[in-house]
Amino acid sequence: MNIDEIRERGRALGITGLDAMQKADMIRAIQIAEGNRDCFGNIWNFECLQLDCCWRKDCLNRDSD
């Protein structure tokens, strides 16, 4: 998902301040708003068991954002 799509998804959830956030922070805010654990990019991502997470591929392949 590109940055504009992430912002749009966040806005649809009523999250404010997205333009000032980095990508990982936006995704974690979205995870919280959706009622999920805000785990994107955390150290334990190599042990991630959330197989159906829409952020999984990006999370496991991310560089330092």
Backbone torsions as a table, in degrees:
resi	resn	phi	psi	omega
1	MET	NA	131.8	179.7
2	ASN	-83.0	170.4	-172.9
3	ILE	-61.1	-37.6	178.8
4	ASP	-67.0	-38.4	177.2
5	GLU	-66.8	-37.1	177.6
6	ILE	-65.0	-45.3	178.3
7	ARG	-60.7	-43.7	179.5
8	GLU	-60.8	-44.0	178.8
9	ARG	-62.5	-41.9	177.9
10	GLY	-63.8	-43.6	178.4
11	ARG	-62.2	-39.7	178.9
12	ALA	-61.6	-25.8	178.6
13	LEU	-91.2	0.4	177.9
14	GLY	83.9	16.7	180.0
15	ILE	-79.5	131.4	178.6
16	THR	-106.2	161.2	177.2
17	GLY	79.6	15.3	-176.5
18	LEU	-61.9	-34.9	-177.5
19	ASP	-64.8	-24.2	-179.7
20	ALA	-91.6	-5.0	-176.4
21	MET	-95.5	150.9	170.5
22	GLN	-79.7	163.3	-175.2
23	LYS	-52.3	-50.8	-176.9
24	ALA	-61.9	-38.5	179.0
25	ASP	-67.4	-38.6	176.9
26	MET	-62.0	-45.6	-178.3
27	ILE	-63.4	-42.7	178.4
28	ARG	-64.4	-36.8	176.5
29	ALA	-64.3	-39.3	177.3
30	ILE	-65.2	-44.2	179.0
31	GLN	-56.8	-44.3	179.2
32	ILE	-64.2	-46.9	-178.8
33	ALA	-61.2	-29.4	179.3
34	GLU	-86.9	-0.3	178.3
35	GLY	84.1	20.3	-179.9
36	ASN	-107.5	170.3	176.0
37	ARG	-71.7	138.0	-178.6
38	ASP	-88.2	73.1	-170.6
39	CYS	-106.7	-1.1	-174.5
40	PHE	-54.2	124.3	174.1
41	GLY	75.5	7.9	179.5
42	ASN	-74.6	163.6	-173.5
43	ILE	-56.7	-31.6	-177.2
44	TRP	-84.6	10.6	-176.8
45	ASN	-59.7	-24.4	178.8
46	PHE	-70.7	-12.2	177.3
47	GLU	-109.6	17.4	-172.7
48	CYS	-61.8	128.8	177.5
49	LEU	-106.9	4.9	-179.5
50	GLN	-83.6	76.2	-173.1
51	LEU	-67.6	-24.4	-178.1
52	ASP	-99.3	10.2	-179.5
53	CYS	-70.5	131.7	-179.3
54	CYS	-70.5	-15.1	-179.3
55	TRP	-96.0	-7.1	-170.9
56	ARG	-51.6	-53.8	-176.2
57	LYS	-59.7	-46.1	-179.8
58	ASP	-65.6	-39.8	-178.4
59	CYS	-64.2	-48.3	-176.2
60	LEU	-72.3	-20.1	-178.4
61	ASN	-108.3	9.5	-172.1
62	ARG	-78.4	146.5	169.3
63	ASP	-88.9	-177.6	176.7
64	SER	-74.5	111.7	-178.4
65	ASP	-78.1	NA	NA
